[in-house]
Amino acid sequence: MSSEDLEKYETEMELALYREYRDVVGLFTYVVETERRFYLANGVDVVVRGEGAEVFFEVTMSDAWVWDIYRPARFAKNVRVITFKDVNVEELAKSDLQVPKGGF
């Protein structure tokens, strides 16, 4: 497999992932961003653990979808993430969930 073939394959996978996102985004209420992943979820709980400089976040999500090209099953009933990095959680209004019908 040439580097061009690999690049074409990854581009096609990214486009398929975007299309899947576009199809499912209306089913979810929250967007969760961690340093490693992007999630859509219907339930989110963030708990700050530790003290002083040893603080970390425990993020629990239910009914989630994971933005990950290499993951064969992107839907998960429950997700738990432990991270020392920032976590961004947004509750989206239904009007915010409208994805343009056109492509990129």
N, C-alpha and C positions, 0 to 999 in steps of 0.2 A: 504494500500500500504506500503510495507516494504521499508526500507532505500536502500536496494539493488535494488529494482524495480525503485525507484526514481532516483538513480544514473545511472542505465541503460537507463532510459528514457532521462535524461539530456545528456548522452553521445551520444545517437542516434540523439537527436536534434542538438547537436554541429556538428556531422558528416554531417547531412543533410544541415546545414547552410554552412559548408565549401564547400560542393558540389555545392550548389547554388552560392556561391561566385566564385568558379572555373568556373562555367558556364557563369556568367555575367561580370567578371572582364574585359574582352576584349571590352566591350561596353563603358567603362568610361575612362576619361583622368586624373582625379585627385584622390588622396587619401587624406582624411582629417581625422586627429585624434584630438579629444578633450579629456578632462579628463573622459568623460562618454561614448563616442561612437566612432566608426570607420565608416567612410562613403566612398563611391565611388561616384564621381559626374562628370558631364561634364561642369559645370560652378561653379566657386567659387569666392567670394569676401570677403575680410577680412578688416574691418574698426576698427581702434583703437579709442576708445572713452574715455573721462575723462581726468583728469590731475593729475600729481604727483603720489601719492600712490593710487589714486582712478581710475586706468586705468582698462578698460575691453575691451573685443573683441566682435564685432558683426560679426558673420560669416553667410553669405547667400550663399546657394547652390541651384543649379537648376539641374533637371534631376538626382536625387540622389538615392542611394541604401544604406540602413542602416544595419550594422552588429548588429543584436539583435535577439537572440533566441526567445524571448517571444512576438515579434511583428508579428502579422498575415500578414500585408502587409508591405514589406520592401522597395518597390519602392515609392518614393515621388517626386512630381513635383517640389515643392519648400520646402526648409528647412531653418530655421533661428535659430541660436544658439547664446545665450549671455553667455559669460563665463569670469571669472576673472583668469582662469588658462591658461596655454600655449595651443596654437593651432599649429598643424603641418600640412602644406599643401605641397604636393609633386605633381608635374606634371610628369607623367610617360611616358617614351618612349614606343612605341608599343612593342619593344623587351622585355621590363621589365614586360609587362603584361602577358607573357607566364607563365602559371601555370603548374607545372609538371602533367602529366597524371596519374602517379601512386598515390597511397594513401599516408597516413602519413608515 
